[in-house]
Amino acid sequence: MQFLSDNTATACPEILAALAAANRGRVHSYGEDEWTQRLDKMFSALFDIEVRSFAVATGTAANSLGLATLAPPYGAIFAHQEAHIETDECGAPAFFSGGAQLALVPGEHGRLSPEGFARALADHPSVNVGLHSVQPAALSLTQMTELGTVYRAADLKQLCELAHGRGLKVQMDGARFANAVAHLNCHPADITWRAGIDVLSFGATKNGALGAEAVVFFDPALVRDFELRRKRAGHLFSKSRFIAAQLVGYLENDLWLRNARRTNGLAQRLAKAAGASLLHPVEGNELFLALGVERREALRAQGFEFYDWGPPHRGEARLVVCWDQPEAEVDALAGALARL
């Protein structure tokens, strides 16, 4: 019974159907197909504002290419110390930007606070040594965070105002953006452009797609630079209809939100069973538990698969609910957690 990662899940039938529908006849390439052409209209309707959107194959490409449009080689990108761009992307933001560095900031439960970000800006070396240091260029926020929590709209607005006040642009890593919207029960615009987000990595792979992400620009002035960077990085696909068709199927009939609501609901059942073992609030489809080594291994002995979180001797674990998780497995894990 796997609770390893939402990357282990199957592809949604609706997305497979969208791919099958796109797999007919010969169409124009490199984004000139009807599916790619539909994406701007679909995302504009979703966010209630005119946007430009671009399909790529991976979250790392979405984040790093998006950030590269915001940060020059001598730039500093502020992010939480456990952000995915720091812990799991192998230096990709520096690679795609030509050298920009991450300026890491602590924050409770995976979130940056406005106060903590303000201190980080004030304490950054560029304030004291000027041109001898990398220059503040961008803020990257993860929604939902790497620790399974979400930012409220008011906090996002404060963070974006601080960033914009210093001339920084703001990028959002939305690999699990759907889970955040489902938890907050808000309009997607409320936690993006209305709060001050300039560029969004809109995730689909973890929530039912085979391999498709979108980079959504709320600031059209940034688009031309991104188009060239995407081509140079090898993420302008010749048969782009097959990436775009996944996103079309994902957005149609609110599939993205239905899947997220289901996984969030199942995770809440597990959170209730886990009780005091929870390390962080459960606001999406991830749970982080302090079990101790003995109880953690007892859970594994019952057939549950999950990853250790942090050094193995700490006895902490991360469990992730997938969009296609059988309810019987959730019930079994809830029972096991309650017994522990």
TORFI-754012 format. One record per residue (C-alpha): residue in three letters; z, y, x. Coordinates in Angstrom, 2 decimals. Layout:
% TORFI-754012
+-----+---------+---------+---------+
|  aa |      c3 |      c2 |      c1 |
+-----+---------+---------+---------+
| ALA |       Z |       Y |       X |
...
+-----+---------+---------+---------+
***
This chain:
% TORFI-754012
+-----+---------+---------+---------+
|  aa |      c3 |      c2 |      c1 |
+-----+---------+---------+---------+
| MET |    0.00 |    0.00 |    0.00 |
| GLN |   -1.37 |    2.97 |    1.89 |
| PHE |    0.18 |    6.44 |    1.91 |
| LEU |   -1.27 |    7.30 |    5.32 |
| SER |   -3.60 |   10.21 |    4.58 |
| ASP |   -5.90 |   11.61 |    1.92 |
| ASN |   -8.70 |   11.02 |    4.43 |
| THR |   -8.42 |    7.29 |    3.71 |
| ALA |   -9.53 |    7.67 |    0.08 |
| THR |  -12.82 |    6.65 |   -1.48 |
| ALA |  -15.43 |    9.10 |   -2.72 |
| CYS |  -15.30 |   10.16 |   -6.36 |
| PRO |  -17.83 |    8.52 |   -8.70 |
| GLU |  -18.88 |   11.98 |   -9.89 |
| ILE |  -19.72 |   13.01 |   -6.33 |
| LEU |  -21.61 |    9.78 |   -5.68 |
| ALA |  -23.56 |   10.47 |   -8.89 |
| ALA |  -24.33 |   13.99 |   -7.70 |
| LEU |  -25.64 |   12.56 |   -4.42 |
| ALA |  -27.77 |   10.01 |   -6.25 |
| ALA |  -29.23 |   12.79 |   -8.40 |
| ALA |  -30.08 |   14.78 |   -5.28 |
| ASN |  -31.71 |   11.75 |   -3.66 |
| ARG |  -34.97 |   12.05 |   -5.56 |
| GLY |  -38.23 |   13.34 |   -4.19 |
| ARG |  -38.87 |   15.71 |   -1.34 |
| VAL |  -37.29 |   19.15 |   -1.29 |
| HIS |  -37.13 |   22.10 |    1.08 |
| SER |  -34.81 |   21.76 |    4.07 |
| TYR |  -32.26 |   23.86 |    5.96 |
| GLY |  -30.60 |   25.30 |    2.88 |
| GLU |  -33.71 |   26.11 |    0.86 |
| ASP |  -33.00 |   23.33 |   -1.65 |
| GLU |  -31.78 |   23.93 |   -5.20 |
| TRP |  -28.31 |   22.46 |   -4.59 |
| THR |  -27.54 |   24.75 |   -1.67 |
| GLN |  -28.99 |   27.68 |   -3.60 |
| ARG |  -26.59 |   26.96 |   -6.48 |
| LEU |  -23.45 |   27.13 |   -4.35 |
| ASP |  -23.19 |   30.92 |   -4.13 |
| LYS |  -23.39 |   31.22 |   -7.93 |
| MET |  -20.86 |   28.42 |   -8.47 |
| PHE |  -18.35 |   29.82 |   -6.00 |
| SER |  -18.89 |   33.35 |   -7.31 |
| ALA |  -18.06 |   32.11 |  -10.81 |
| LEU |  -15.05 |   30.20 |   -9.51 |
| PHE |  -13.57 |   33.20 |   -7.69 |
| ASP |  -14.72 |   35.84 |  -10.20 |
| ILE |  -16.44 |   37.91 |   -7.50 |
| GLU |  -19.77 |   37.74 |   -5.69 |
| VAL |  -19.37 |   35.62 |   -2.55 |
| ARG |  -21.48 |   33.94 |    0.10 |
| SER |  -20.75 |   30.28 |    0.80 |
| PHE |  -21.91 |   27.85 |    3.45 |
| ALA |  -21.59 |   24.07 |    3.52 |
| VAL |  -20.42 |   22.27 |    6.65 |
| ALA |  -19.38 |   18.69 |    7.25 |
| THR |  -15.82 |   18.98 |    8.59 |
| GLY |  -12.71 |   21.05 |    8.19 |
| THR |  -12.56 |   21.70 |   11.91 |
| ALA |  -16.04 |   23.24 |   11.80 |
| ALA |  -15.15 |   25.29 |    8.72 |
| ASN |  -11.99 |   26.68 |   10.30 |
| SER |  -13.34 |   27.25 |   13.78 |
| LEU |  -16.68 |   28.78 |   12.82 |
| GLY |  -14.95 |   30.99 |   10.28 |
| LEU |  -12.41 |   32.16 |   12.83 |
| ALA |  -15.13 |   32.71 |   15.42 |
| THR |  -16.64 |   35.35 |   13.14 |
| LEU |  -13.29 |   37.18 |   13.11 |
| ALA |  -12.04 |   36.86 |   16.69 |
| PRO |  -13.91 |   37.81 |   19.90 |
| PRO |  -13.43 |   35.79 |   23.10 |
| TYR |  -10.61 |   38.17 |   24.09 |
| GLY |   -8.95 |   37.94 |   20.68 |
| ALA |   -5.63 |   36.54 |   19.50 |
| ILE |   -5.43 |   34.49 |   16.30 |
| PHE |   -1.96 |   34.46 |   14.74 |
| ALA |   -1.00 |   31.20 |   13.02 |
| HIS |    2.02 |   29.09 |   12.15 |
| GLN |    3.20 |   26.94 |   15.03 |
| GLU |    2.39 |   23.78 |   13.05 |
| ALA |   -0.98 |   24.95 |   11.72 |
| HIS |   -3.77 |   22.41 |   11.80 |
| ILE |   -5.83 |   24.66 |   14.10 |
| GLU |   -3.01 |   24.29 |   16.65 |
| THR |   -1.95 |   20.67 |   16.29 |
| ASP |   -5.08 |   18.78 |   15.26 |
| GLU |   -8.29 |   20.56 |   16.21 |
| CYS |   -8.44 |   19.99 |   19.99 |
| GLY |   -8.85 |   23.65 |   20.89 |
| ALA |  -11.85 |   24.09 |   18.58 |
| PRO |  -11.06 |   27.73 |   17.63 |
| ALA |  -11.13 |   28.69 |   21.32 |
| PHE |  -14.29 |   26.67 |   21.89 |
| PHE |  -16.29 |   28.12 |   18.99 |
| SER |  -15.08 |   31.68 |   19.57 |
| GLY |  -15.73 |   31.53 |   23.31 |
| GLY |  -12.11 |   31.86 |   24.34 |
| ALA |   -9.88 |   33.35 |   21.60 |
| GLN |   -6.25 |   32.24 |   21.91 |
| LEU |   -3.76 |   31.19 |   19.27 |
| ALA |   -0.58 |   33.26 |   18.95 |
| LEU |    1.88 |   30.86 |   17.34 |
| VAL |    4.62 |   32.04 |   14.99 |
| PRO |    7.55 |   30.02 |   13.58 |
| GLY |    8.27 |   29.90 |    9.88 |
| GLU |   10.39 |   27.86 |    7.49 |
| HIS |    8.73 |   24.95 |    5.67 |
| GLY |    5.37 |   25.59 |    7.32 |
| ARG |    4.98 |   29.11 |    5.94 |
| LEU |    4.83 |   32.41 |    7.77 |
| SER |    7.08 |   35.08 |    6.33 |
| PRO |    5.98 |   38.72 |    6.24 |
| GLU |    9.04 |   39.59 |    8.32 |
| GLY |    8.26 |   36.93 |   10.93 |
| PHE |    4.62 |   37.97 |   11.17 |
| ALA |    5.60 |   41.64 |   11.52 |
| ARG |    7.91 |   40.72 |   14.41 |
| ALA |    5.16 |   38.69 |   16.06 |
| LEU |    2.78 |   41.62 |   15.85 |
| ALA |    5.39 |   43.99 |   17.28 |
| ASP |    6.28 |   41.58 |   20.09 |
| HIS |    2.74 |   40.61 |   21.07 |
| PRO |    1.98 |   41.31 |   24.76 |
| SER |   -0.93 |   43.59 |   23.84 |
| VAL |    1.60 |   46.14 |   22.60 |
| ASN |    3.07 |   46.49 |   26.09 |
| VAL |    0.30 |   45.58 |   28.52 |
| GLY |   -2.73 |   46.83 |   26.60 |
| LEU |   -6.08 |   45.64 |   27.89 |
| HIS |   -4.44 |   43.09 |   30.19 |
| SER |   -3.66 |   40.83 |   27.21 |
| VAL |   -5.71 |   39.18 |   24.49 |
| GLN |   -6.08 |   41.56 |   21.56 |
| PRO |   -4.84 |   40.81 |   18.02 |
| ALA |   -7.92 |   39.92 |   15.98 |
| ALA |   -7.12 |   37.58 |   13.10 |
| LEU |   -4.46 |   35.89 |   11.04 |
| SER |   -4.95 |   32.28 |    9.90 |
| LEU |   -2.95 |   30.99 |    6.93 |
| THR |   -2.91 |   27.40 |    5.66 |
| GLN |   -2.88 |   26.83 |    1.89 |
| MET |   -1.32 |   24.39 |    1.23 |
| THR |    0.57 |   24.27 |    4.51 |
| GLU |    0.81 |   21.42 |    6.99 |
| LEU |    4.28 |   20.69 |    5.59 |
| GLY |    3.16 |   20.37 |    2.00 |
| THR |    4.29 |   23.77 |    0.75 |
| VAL |    2.31 |   26.66 |   -0.75 |
| TYR |    2.21 |   30.42 |   -0.38 |
| ARG |    2.83 |   32.52 |   -3.47 |
| ALA |    0.38 |   35.33 |   -4.19 |
| ALA |    2.95 |   38.06 |   -3.47 |
| ASP |    3.71 |   36.69 |    0.00 |
| LEU |    0.02 |   36.33 |    0.79 |
| LYS |   -0.57 |   39.92 |   -0.22 |
| GLN |    2.18 |   41.16 |    2.08 |
| LEU |    0.87 |   39.11 |    5.00 |
| CYS |   -2.69 |   40.33 |    4.45 |
| GLU |   -1.57 |   43.95 |    4.18 |
| LEU |    0.25 |   43.64 |    7.49 |
| ALA |   -2.81 |   42.09 |    9.11 |
| HIS |   -5.28 |   44.59 |    7.71 |
| GLY |   -2.96 |   47.44 |    8.67 |
| ARG |   -3.37 |   46.38 |   12.31 |
| GLY |   -7.13 |   45.88 |   11.98 |
| LEU |   -6.94 |   42.08 |   11.75 |
| LYS |   -9.07 |   39.96 |    9.41 |
| VAL |   -7.50 |   37.04 |    7.51 |
| GLN |   -8.80 |   33.48 |    7.33 |
| MET |   -7.39 |   30.76 |    5.10 |
| ASP |   -7.49 |   27.06 |    5.96 |
| GLY |   -7.86 |   25.56 |    2.51 |
| ALA |   -8.28 |   21.87 |    3.32 |
| ARG |   -5.90 |   21.24 |    0.41 |
| PHE |   -6.61 |   24.48 |   -1.44 |
| ALA |   -7.02 |   22.57 |   -4.71 |
| ASN |   -3.46 |   21.25 |   -4.50 |
| ALA |   -2.13 |   24.78 |   -4.03 |
| VAL |   -4.04 |   26.10 |   -7.06 |
| ALA |   -2.87 |   23.15 |   -9.13 |
| HIS |    0.77 |   23.69 |   -8.13 |
| LEU |    0.74 |   27.43 |   -8.75 |
| ASN |   -1.36 |   27.08 |  -11.92 |
| CYS |   -3.11 |   30.31 |  -10.94 |
| HIS |   -6.63 |   31.69 |  -10.81 |
| PRO |   -8.21 |   30.87 |   -7.42 |
| ALA |   -8.85 |   34.59 |   -6.90 |
| ASP |   -5.13 |   35.35 |   -7.04 |
| ILE |   -4.43 |   33.56 |   -3.77 |
| THR |   -7.64 |   34.53 |   -1.99 |
| TRP |   -9.56 |   37.82 |   -2.18 |
| ARG |   -7.17 |   39.55 |   -4.58 |
| ALA |   -4.41 |   38.91 |   -2.05 |
| GLY |   -6.57 |   40.08 |    0.87 |
| ILE |   -8.17 |   36.89 |    2.27 |
| ASP |  -11.49 |   37.61 |    4.00 |
| VAL |  -12.73 |   34.07 |    4.69 |
| LEU |  -11.73 |   30.75 |    3.10 |
| SER |  -12.30 |   27.19 |    4.28 |
| PHE |  -12.60 |   25.46 |    0.90 |
| GLY |  -11.79 |   21.78 |    1.32 |
| ALA |  -13.39 |   18.90 |   -0.54 |
| THR |  -13.25 |   15.89 |    1.79 |
| LYS |   -9.53 |   15.18 |    1.28 |
| ASN |   -9.91 |   15.45 |   -2.49 |
| GLY |  -12.83 |   13.16 |   -3.32 |
| ALA |  -15.91 |   14.14 |   -1.28 |
| LEU |  -17.52 |   11.97 |    1.40 |
| GLY |  -17.66 |   14.76 |    3.95 |
| ALA |  -18.19 |   18.32 |    2.77 |
| GLU |  -16.38 |   21.61 |    3.19 |
| ALA |  -17.40 |   25.16 |    2.30 |
| VAL |  -16.83 |   28.39 |    4.18 |
| VAL |  -16.53 |   31.13 |    1.56 |
| PHE |  -16.92 |   34.77 |    2.56 |
| PHE |  -15.35 |   37.49 |    0.44 |
| ASP |  -16.49 |   40.09 |    3.01 |
| PRO |  -20.32 |   40.08 |    3.12 |
| ALA |  -20.39 |   42.03 |    6.38 |
| LEU |  -19.29 |   38.88 |    8.22 |
| VAL |  -22.06 |   36.62 |    6.96 |
| ARG |  -24.88 |   37.24 |    9.43 |
| ASP |  -22.75 |   36.44 |   12.44 |
| PHE |  -21.56 |   33.22 |   10.78 |
| GLU |  -25.09 |   32.09 |    9.96 |
| LEU |  -26.08 |   32.27 |   13.61 |
| ARG |  -22.90 |   30.63 |   14.84 |
| ARG |  -23.30 |   27.77 |   12.36 |
| LYS |  -26.86 |   27.13 |   13.55 |
| ARG |  -25.84 |   27.29 |   17.21 |
| ALA |  -22.96 |   24.88 |   16.57 |
| GLY |  -25.17 |   22.24 |   14.96 |
| HIS |  -23.79 |   22.60 |   11.41 |
| LEU |  -26.95 |   23.84 |    9.73 |
| PHE |  -28.11 |   20.52 |    8.30 |
| SER |  -31.80 |   19.82 |    7.89 |
| LYS |  -31.13 |   17.70 |    4.79 |
| SER |  -28.62 |   20.21 |    3.52 |
| ARG |  -28.99 |   19.10 |   -0.11 |
| PHE |  -26.76 |   16.09 |    0.61 |
| ILE |  -23.87 |   18.24 |    1.79 |
| ALA |  -24.38 |   20.81 |   -0.95 |
| ALA |  -24.72 |   18.18 |   -3.70 |
| GLN |  -21.23 |   16.93 |   -2.91 |
| LEU |  -19.81 |   20.41 |   -3.43 |
| VAL |  -21.82 |   20.88 |   -6.63 |
| GLY |  -20.39 |   17.64 |   -8.00 |
| TYR |  -16.93 |   18.65 |   -6.83 |
| LEU |  -17.00 |   22.00 |   -8.61 |
| GLU |  -18.67 |   20.88 |  -11.82 |
| ASN |  -16.32 |   20.25 |  -14.73 |
| ASP |  -13.32 |   21.21 |  -12.56 |
| LEU |  -13.29 |   17.86 |  -10.77 |
| TRP |  -11.63 |   19.53 |   -7.76 |
| LEU |   -8.72 |   20.69 |   -9.89 |
| ARG |   -8.37 |   17.50 |  -11.94 |
| ASN |   -8.04 |   15.40 |   -8.80 |
| ALA |   -5.46 |   17.77 |   -7.33 |
| ARG |   -3.37 |   17.85 |  -10.50 |
| ARG |   -3.26 |   14.08 |  -10.52 |
| THR |   -2.16 |   13.75 |   -6.89 |
| ASN |    0.41 |   16.52 |   -7.27 |
| GLY |    1.87 |   14.83 |  -10.34 |
| LEU |    2.16 |   11.47 |   -8.58 |
| ALA |    3.80 |   13.13 |   -5.58 |
| GLN |    6.38 |   14.72 |   -7.86 |
| ARG |    7.37 |   11.27 |   -9.11 |
| LEU |    7.94 |   10.21 |   -5.51 |
| ALA |    9.85 |   13.39 |   -4.73 |
| LYS |   12.27 |   12.69 |   -7.56 |
| ALA |   12.90 |    9.22 |   -6.18 |
| ALA |   13.29 |   10.46 |   -2.60 |
| GLY |   15.97 |   13.00 |   -3.53 |
| ALA |   18.05 |   14.19 |   -0.60 |
| SER |   15.71 |   12.55 |    1.95 |
| LEU |   13.15 |   15.33 |    1.49 |
| LEU |   12.68 |   17.60 |    4.49 |
| HIS |   10.55 |   20.18 |    2.64 |
| PRO |    9.80 |   21.13 |   -0.97 |
| VAL |    7.04 |   18.97 |   -2.45 |
| GLU |    4.42 |   21.39 |   -3.77 |
| GLY |    1.28 |   19.32 |   -3.31 |
| ASN |    0.42 |   15.72 |   -2.47 |
| GLU |    2.48 |   15.29 |    0.72 |
| LEU |    6.09 |   14.23 |    1.23 |
| PHE |    8.10 |   14.58 |    4.42 |
| LEU |   11.20 |   12.41 |    4.57 |
| ALA |   14.21 |   12.08 |    6.86 |
| LEU |   14.93 |    8.38 |    6.49 |
| GLY |   16.37 |    7.34 |    9.82 |
| VAL |   14.75 |    4.59 |   11.84 |
| GLU |   16.37 |    1.70 |    9.97 |
| ARG |   15.43 |    2.85 |    6.47 |
| ARG |   11.96 |    3.90 |    7.60 |
| GLU |   11.23 |    0.46 |    9.00 |
| ALA |   12.73 |   -1.18 |    5.93 |
| LEU |   10.19 |    0.72 |    3.86 |
| ARG |    7.36 |   -0.50 |    6.09 |
| ALA |    8.64 |   -4.07 |    5.81 |
| GLN |    8.06 |   -3.85 |    2.05 |
| GLY |    4.34 |   -3.23 |    2.63 |
| PHE |    4.10 |    0.56 |    2.61 |
| GLU |    1.93 |    2.23 |    5.23 |
| PHE |    2.55 |    5.80 |    6.36 |
| TYR |    2.76 |    7.85 |    9.53 |
| ASP |    5.82 |    8.76 |   11.55 |
| TRP |    6.40 |   12.49 |   11.61 |
| GLY |    7.46 |   13.78 |   15.01 |
| PRO |    8.98 |   11.52 |   17.67 |
| PRO |    9.54 |    7.99 |   16.32 |
| HIS |   13.23 |    8.00 |   17.26 |
| ARG |   13.91 |   10.77 |   14.71 |
| GLY |   13.16 |    8.43 |   11.84 |
| GLU |   11.05 |   10.95 |    9.91 |
| ALA |    7.95 |   10.07 |    7.91 |
| ARG |    5.00 |   11.68 |    6.17 |
| LEU |    3.57 |   10.11 |    3.01 |
| VAL |    0.37 |   11.35 |    1.36 |
| VAL |   -0.90 |   10.59 |   -2.14 |
| CYS |   -4.70 |   10.23 |   -2.48 |
| TRP |   -6.84 |   11.19 |   -5.46 |
| ASP |   -7.56 |    7.49 |   -6.10 |
| GLN |   -3.99 |    6.21 |   -5.51 |
| PRO |   -3.18 |    3.40 |   -7.96 |
| GLU |   -0.23 |    4.31 |  -10.16 |
| ALA |    1.25 |    0.85 |   -9.55 |
| GLU |    1.57 |    1.71 |   -5.85 |
| VAL |    3.29 |    4.99 |   -6.67 |
| ASP |    5.69 |    3.19 |   -9.01 |
| ALA |    6.44 |    0.60 |   -6.32 |
| LEU |    7.11 |    3.26 |   -3.70 |
| ALA |    9.27 |    5.30 |   -6.07 |
| GLY |   11.35 |    2.21 |   -6.73 |
| ALA |   11.67 |    1.43 |   -3.04 |
| LEU |   12.71 |    5.02 |   -2.23 |
| ALA |   15.30 |    5.01 |   -4.98 |
| ARG |   16.79 |    1.79 |   -3.66 |
| LEU |   16.94 |    3.17 |   -0.12 |
+-----+---------+---------+---------+
***
